[in-house]
């Protein structure tokens, strides 16, 4: 907001209360007054303080208010970049599995697609939370860092048997070969050890959880870039799953179950937060809406001609 060195900003800089004036000046110079509410809340309390009364009036706060047009521009929703199912599977298929770390990373990517779980939840999950018999994940908020501390069941989404097999193979590896138990992490952190070069090096898997989801995002970034694709964060997979649900769900009950599987208590959350129709798909839908009407009219004419022909062949006078 350049206008702030305008009138009210200039007066603030000349105010006798230097401690407050310096802080406000710093915010002005750094552009932190972009929020009109913040600016108003700062200007109005100063306007009745000694030393400011002759330099500030209540009306000066109006200089910080955006116009309606600028407010709409600032708050407009931009189209989100969402990976396609094909892109995600391409990344998974190109990920190497030569080491335990690489095996874990590919299983992590597959699990995010299979369940649509939040990255913070994935980082805190234990082996006991995954049930390969019923094909579901129990996201227990007492142990899993779910959004808003909600507890719910997530059944595996129908994204392909090959994706499930990757996750199942990883769980079996941890249980059968590593001999890990229910309380061990589903996706353990990387163990670092002092190498021969007297520097810390990757030394396999550590038997503990990641402290946060930052390493997961780093794995996603590296995997997408290595596959020659732009980076998509873990949360974008949930948008992909919602788009899949919009295509395969045929009844309100089916979409409700799909939404609930993502941990949404209300279907509107899925529609409003994730269900925006992509621009390209929007155009396809509008163009395709004309096709059914043409097809119906064509079918009606064909049926009428067939009936007429049948009557003629039967000798019925039309």
N, C-alpha and C positions, 0 to 999 in steps of 0.2 A: 504494500500500500504506500505509493509514493506520497499521497496527499497528507501524510502524517507529519511531514516536516512543514507541512502547511501551517495552518494557524495554531491549532492546539498543540502540535508537537513543538513548534518553535517556542511557545510560551512555557511549556514544561521544561525545556532545556534552560530557560532563563530563570526558573523558579528558585527562590532562595533556599529551599530545602534540598541541599545537594545530594544527600544520601538517597532520597527517593527519586530525585530528578535523574541521577546517574543510572539507577536501575531501569527506569522507564526509557531513558535514552538508549541504553544497551538493547532493550527489546525492540525499540523503533529501528535502530540501525541493522539489527539482525532479521528484521521482517517478522518478528513474533507477534505483531499486532494484527495479523491477518484475520483473526477471529474478531468480528465486530462486538460480540458479547464481552470478550476479554477486555477490549479497549474501553468499552462503555463502563465496565465495572471498575476500571482503573481511573478513568477521568472523573467520574461523578463523585467518588469519595474525596478527591483532592480539591474539588471546586469550592468546598466550604471551609478549607483549612487556612489558617493564617499564612499570609505570603502568597497564596494562590488566588484569593478572592478577586483581586484586581486583574488577574491574568487569565482566569478560567471561568466560564459560565457553563451552566448545564447544557445549553444548546451546542457547545463545542463537541459534545459526544456524537452529534449527528454526522460529523465529518467521517466517522469511522463506520457508518452504516453502509452496507452494500445495497446497490439497487436490486430490484426484484429480478431483473434479467441476469445480473452477475451472480446472484444467489442461486438461481436455477442452474447456471453453468457450473458453479462450484459443487453443487450437490447432485448433479446428474450421475446416473449409474452408467458406467462404461461396460462394454461387452467383455466378459471374462474369457480368457484363453483356456480352453479345455482340451486335453489330449483325447484323441480318438481311441477306441478299443484296439484298433490295429497298431497304432503307435506304441501303446503301452506293451502289447504283446511282443512287438518287434524289439523293444528295449530288453524285455525279460529274456527273449530267446538269444540275444547277442551278448548277454552277460556271462563272463567266464565262471567256472566252478572248480578251478584247480586247487584252491586252498579252502580252509575252513571259513576264512573271512569272506571270500568270494561266494561260497556256498550260502552263507548267512545273508549276504547282500541280495542275492537273487531271490531267496525265499522271502525276505522282507518285502521286496517289490511285489511278489506274487500275493503275499498275504494282504497287503494294502488294497490290491484290486479285488481279492476274493471276499474281503469283509467290509471294505470302506471305512475302516476304523481310523480315528484321529491319530496323528503321529505321537502325541503324548501318551495315548492309551497303548499304542503298540510298544513304546519304549518301556512301559511298566508291566506288561503282561507276563504271566508265568506259564509254564507248560500245562499246569492243571486247568487253565482257562480254555484250552482248546480241546474239543471233543470230536475226534475224527469219525466216531461211530454215528453220531447224530448230525455231523457236519455243522457244528455251531461253535460260537465263541461266547463264553459267559463273561460279560464285562462288569465285574463286581467293583463298584465304586470304593469299597473298603480297601482294595489293593490296586485297582487299575485307575489311572488318572483320566477319567472320562470328563467330558464337558458338563459343567454344572453338577458334577458328582452324581450323575444318574447311573442306575444299575439296570442293565437290560441284556437280553439275548440277541445275538446276531447270527443268523444262519447264513451259510456260504451262499453268495450270489451266483447266479448261473452265468458265469463268465468263461466257462470252458473247463473240461476235465483235466486238461494238461496243466492248468494253473493250480488246481487242487492237488494234483500229484506232486508238484514242486513243494508245496507246503507240507504235505504228508511225508514226503521223503526227508524233509528237514527235521520234523518232529521225531520221526523214527530214528534219525541219525543221533539226535541228542539223547534219546532214551536208550537206544539199544547199543550204540557204539561208545558214546561219551558217558553212558550210565548216569545221566542226570535224572533228577526226580521232579515231583510236582512243584516244589517250591523254587526251582531254578528258573532263570529268565528264559522266555521264549526266544528273544533276540538279545544275546549277551553282548556286552561291550567288548572292545578290543583290548587285549592285554599287551602292555608295553614292558619291555625288559631291556636291560643294559646289554648291548651287543659287543662283539669282539672289537669293534671300532671305538669302544667307550662312549657310544651314543645310544640313546633309547631307540629301539626298533620294535616293529610289530612282532609279537610272539604268540599269535593265536588268539583264542577266545578267553575272556575273563568270566569267572562264574558270578557275575553281578550285572545289575541293570545299568543302562545309561542313566545319567542323572537328569537329562532333558532330551528333547527331540532334535537338537541341533545336528548330531551325527547322522540322524536319519535323513534330514534334508540335504546334507552333504553327499550322502550316498545317492540320493535321487538326482542331484545335480550332475555328479560325475557320470552316472549311468546314462542319462539322457544325452549328455554331450558326447560321450564315447560312442553312442549309437548314431551320432550325426543329427540329432534332433534338438530343438530348443528346450530349455529346462522347464519342467512342470513340477510344482511342489506337491507333497503328499496329499494336501487337501483337495487339489484339483481332481484327484481320482474319484472323490465323492460326487463331483459334478458329472463325471463320465458315467458313474453308476446311476445317477438320477436320470440322465438322458436315456440310458438303457431301459430303465423302468418305465419311462414315458412311452417307449416303443413296444414293450412286451406286455405291460399290464392292460387288461381289457375291461376291467370293472373297477368301481371305486374301492371295493373291498381289497382287491389285489394291490392297488396302489397304496392303500392304507398300510397293508402288511409290508410293502416295500419301504415305505417311509419309516415305519416302526423299526424295521431292521437296521436302519441307519441311526436309530436312537432318537428320532423325532417323535415327540408326543402328539403333535398336531400335523396333519397333512399340509396345512398352509405353510408351515415352516419349510417343508420340502419344496413347495411350489414357489414361494416368495424368495427364499434364499438360494435355491439351487436350480429351480425349474425354469429359468429364463430360456426361451427358445433362441438358439443361435441364429445370427442374421442370415446365413446361407440356408439353414433349414426353414426359416421363416418364409423366404422366397419360394422354396420348393413346395411348401404347404399351400401357399396362396395360389401358385400355378396349378397344383394338382387338384384343388377344390373344384375346378371347372370340369375335370375329367369324369367324375362319377355321374354328373348330370347328363353329359353327352352319352355316356355308356347306357344309362337308364333309358333315355329316349330312343337310342338305337335298339335296345333289347325289346322295348315295347313295339316298335315298328316290325321287327323280325317276327315276334309272336303273332302280331295281327296278320301279317302276310301268310304265315304258316297255317293259321286257323282258316283264313279265307280259302287257301289252296286245298285244305282238307275237305271243307264243305263242298267245293267245286267237284272234287274227285268223287265225293259221295253222292253227287247228283242233287244236292240241296240247292234250291233256287235262291240266290242272293239278290 
